[in-house]
Amino acid sequence: MFQKKGNFVQMKRRRSGLPLPQLSILAGVFFLAAVGIPVFLHFSSQPSSATTAVQQPPPLPMEGTIEVLVPVANIQPGSGFQPHMFKRERKPEVVVGPDTVRSFEELKGMYAKGVLVANRLVNREFLTSLQPVNALTASIPPGYRAIAIEVDATSSVEGWAQPGARVDVVWVTEYTGRNTASVIAHNAKVLSANRRTEGTQTVQRNRQAKPGNAPAQAGQGGLGEAIPPTVTLLLSVQDSMKVRLAALHGKLGLVLRGAEDTGGVTVTGAISEASLYGDSFKAAQVAQRKITVVKVKDPKTGAEETMRFERGRRLAE
């Protein structure tokens, strides 16, 4: 009996006498189990960002917009088209017209008739199926002609008559002994100045806009260059002939128009020096006129005709 009791006491001492390292390990396992399991369950219940991104539906097109094609960069006149030159964008429906290009299929086999500006709508009006010989011929619509005239600092408005600008052509000449001025072409577009077209001007402005480049100088067309000696204008066939003939009998000058002023001119006829002095000068000039009256009798009919001459020129009745 005493032997059994001794064995029991001995076993009890062995159980209560566990080493300290083993107790620390057991306590750590218990703590990790108590804290880690809830944390794991919490994060496992949240969907991952990758799963969420995959499950999100694609964005729906905005209402009131239409997908169109716009140039990535400026496209020069006469250029052929490649897919990498364009990108797709959605534009408001109110600005997209029936002639707006919406897919590259509409551009296959076509060429730029004018400058296509980056990120702007492409209109079929600026496209042509005929490959232009050069950038200038691409800008001439049917029924119009390009004509060059000589200019200087005054006649080219200090060089501000640059490609893309609109001008009137003024002709100053001596008529019946008096200097007169008249507008012989209205709202003419400047196609080039010293062989620089609108497209090359745009490239030059973009280069100057980059940091570190020298700014443009005022009074030289805004491009830091010398005033061009010649300017090429876009005119109708009739106006181009008038300008060419007027250049032989007087001096031509350009009058710069505003960007929004595209209408005609109300001035009719030529303006003489007398208009600079007012009505009193005109009356004095009329009083000093030397008019010769000649009466001529027709030998066949006997009718008498009166003719009036001034300085050797017959005056209209």
ABEGO torsion letter per residue (X at the ends): XAAAAAAAAAAAAAAAABBAAAAAAAAAAAAAAAAAAAAAAAAAABBBAAAAAAABBBBBBBBGBBBBBBBABBBBBGBBBBAAABBBBBBBAAABBAABBABAAAABGBBBABBBBBGBBBBAAABBABBBABAAAAABBBGBBBBBBBBBAAAAGGGABBBGBBBBBBBBBBBGGBBBBBBABBGBBBABBGGBBAAAAAAAAAAAABBGBBBBBBGAGGAGBBBBABBBBBBBAAAAAAAAAAAAAEBBBBBBBBAABABBBABBEBBBAAAAAEAAAAAAAAAABBBBBBBBBBAAAGBBBBBBBBGGBBBBX
